[in-house]
Amino acid sequence: MPELPEVETVVRSLARLAGRRILSAEFRCRRVLRGADPEEMAANLAGRRIASIRRHGKFILMALQGGGYLVVHLGMTGRLLLGGEAGKHTHAILSLDRGVLLYDDSRQFGCIEYSTEIPDRVLKLGPDALEVSLEDFAAALRRRKTRIKALLLNQGFLRGLGNIYADEALFRAGIHPTAMASRLRGERARRLHEGIVAVLSEAIAAGGSSISDYVDAQGRKGFFQMEHRVYQRTGEACVECGTAIRRMLVAQRSSHFCPKCQKR
């Protein structure tokens, strides 16, 4: 699933759309519309000009002049593409005054919706993983008696993090994925905060991690997957100590870690 760096990269590659007018919209799949009426969605967008595009956690918010938002979540395989031809997995087509924007999603786990305001479920997400202060982050950790990997995946605690970057940040901080969050204080909390910010910033600079279907809006793959230190490296040697990387389930999600470098 695209995480914060991938979504941020997509948003940046869509920046050129600010100011363009949506001439017409076509929606081909009710599933990604989460039950909304395709014709009503199209009517709400036709003739509207795009004011801005920004990221909120893993959501893409396309603000429209005069009010209203087109809200997109890419799910596991969703892609927003500038130009190109519609294919069998194309579920939305926005024809613009210059060019076209396509939404492709082979597994249809993503969603697109039009809303007059930003949906409550989006606004209720936790602070952004790139913006939360060390003080707020450390204080929030102290209040949570749960395993740290599970907590980092909780979008109500911190928005934007997913499996890849939670694993990578925990490795950089030397913290085991099953460590209790409430016990991570002082130096350990600081290392984890720094690890999160560093790995997300580096991943954005590399255009994200292209592990399966992810590309930006211009069809370009990211390169950060070549910098992963633990994620999907089960059995390979740790880059720090040479110990074999292990995999375990935490909160029903795969967690990759070094049993020597990462402590509970």
N, C-alpha and C positions, 0 to 999 in steps of 0.2 A: 504494500500500500504506500503511495506517495506520502512522505512525511513533510515536516516543515521545510527542509531545504529544497525538496522537489517542488512543493507548491509555491514557495517563494521564487524559484527559478522560472516557473510557468508564468507567474504574475509579472515578473520583470520582462519576460518575452512578449507579454501582451500589452505592455505599456503604450505602444503606438496606437492602440485602439481608442484612447481617450480623445473625445471630441468627434468621433465618427458616429454616423447615424445608422440605426438598424432599419433597413428598408422593409424586411419581412423576416419571419421566423417560421420554421417548420419543425415539428416534433413527431417522431416516429415510434416512440416507445413509451407507453404509460408507466411502465415499471420505474424508469429513472425519473419520472415526474412525480412519483409517490402519490398517484391517484388524481393529480390535477388534470383538468380538461385541456388537451393540446390546443384546441382552437382558442380557448380563453387565454391561455398563456401567450399564444402568438399575437392575439389582439392587444394584450398589455404591453408588448414590446415593439410592435410595428410603429415606425416613425419616431421612436425615442432615440435620443442622443446619449452616448455613453459619457458620463462625467468623469469617472475614475475607476480604477481597478486596484484592489488591495487584498492582502491576505489577513485572515483572522484564524489563527491556529492552522488547521488543515483545510479551512474553507476559503473559497475565493468569492469576494464580494464585488460585484460589478454595479456601482451606483449609477443611476440614470438621472439625467437632468429633469427637473420637475418633480423628483421624488420616486421612490421605489428602488428595488434591488433585484438583480438576477444573482441568485446564490447557488454556487456550484461546489459539490464535494466529489472528488475524483474516485472515491472508493478504492478498489484494488487495481482496476485496469482502465479507469477513465482517462481520457486525453483530450485536451483542447488544442486544436490545430488550426493555424492560419493558412488558408488556401488548401489546394489539393482537391481531389475528387471524393465525393461521398461513397462509402462502401457498405458492406453488409452489416458492419457494427456501428455505423453512423446513426445516432439517435436524435441528433439536433443539428439544424443548419440555420445559422444566422447570416442572412445576406446583408452586407453593409454597403454604404455608399462607395466604399473602396474595399473590395475583397470580400472574403467569406470566412466565417468562423465555424468550425465543425466540432461537435462533441462525439467522440468515439468511445465505446465501452463494451468490450467483448463479453464480460461477465455480468454486466448490468448491476453492479453493487454501488455505483455512484448515484448521485441525484442532482437534479436541477430544479429550482423552484423560483417563482416570481413572488415577491413579498413587498407590501407597501413600506414595511419597516424591517430592520434586521430581526430575524426570528429569535424568540426568547431562548431557545436551546443553544443558539450560537452565542448570544450575549452572556449566558450563564457559565460559559467555559472559564477555566482558571486563567491566571496570568500567562502571558506569552513566555515561552521558554527562553527566548532571546532577550527579553526585557525585564524579567523579574529581578529585583535587587537581591543581593546576598542576604541582607537582613530579613527580608520577607520570606525568602526561600528557607533559611535556617529556622525561622520561627514556625513555618508551616510544617517542616519535618518533625519538629518536636511534638506536634499535636497528633501525629499519625502513627499508631501502633500497627503497622502492616509492613510487609516485605517491600523493600525499596523498589525492586523492579516492577512489581504490580502497581505501586504508587505512581511511578514515572509514566506508566501507560494510561493512567487515569486522567482524562482530559479536563475533568473538573478540578484537578489539583494543578496541572500545568498543561497548557494547550500547545499542541504541535509535535510533541515527542511521540515516537513510535518505537517499534521493536529494534530497528537498526541502531538508531542513535542513542537509545537507552543503554543497549549493550556496550556500545563504544564509549559512552560517557562513564559508565561504571568501571570499565577497564582502566580508563585514564585516571580515574580517582582511586583505583586500587580497592574497590568496594565490591563484595560478593553480592550477586543479585538477590539472595535471600536475607541479607542483613536487615534488621529492624530499622525502619526510618526514624523512629523516635530516639534511637541511640546514636544517630549520626549528628554529632555536635562539633562545634569548634572547627578544628583543622579539617576533619573529614567532610563536614558540610561545605566548607569553603572549596575543597578540592573537587567535590562533585559539582558544585555550581560552576566553577571554572571549566570543568570538563565538558559540561553541557554546552556552555556558550562557545567554547573553542571548537568542539566537533561540529556543531551546527554552522558556525561561521566558515569553517574550512570546507564543509560540504557545499555550502552555497557558492563559495568561490570556485568550486570544481563543477558546478552545474548539477549537483545532486548525485544520487547513486542509481545507475541504470542496471537493475538486477533482472527485471523481466520486461515489462512493456513500457516503462517510463521513458518519455522524451519531453522536451519543452514544446512550446507552441510552434516552433519552427522545425520540429522534427529532430532536434539535436539531442544525443544521449549525454548523460553526465559521466564523470570520471572518478567520482569519489569511491566507488566500489573497489578500486585498486588500492585504496588507502585503509580499508577496513582491517582492524587489528584482531578482532575476535568474531565478528558476525559472520556466520556460515563458514567458519574455518575449523570446524570440529575435527580433531585428530591432528591438525597441523601444529607446528611448533610455535609457542608464544614468541612474539618479536622481542620481548624483554628478557625472558629467562629460559626459553627453550622447552618448557613443559608443554605437553599436549593440551590443546584447547578442548574443553568439554562442553557438552550441551545438556541442558536439563529443562524441565517444564516449570514455569512459575506463572501462576494465574492462567493456566492453559495456553501459555505462549512459550515458544522456544527461547531459551536464554543461553547465550554463548559466553564463556568466561574462562579465565586462567585460574586453576585451583591454587596456584602458588602465589600469584601476584595480587589476587583479590581476596580480601579478608572480611569475615563477618563482623 
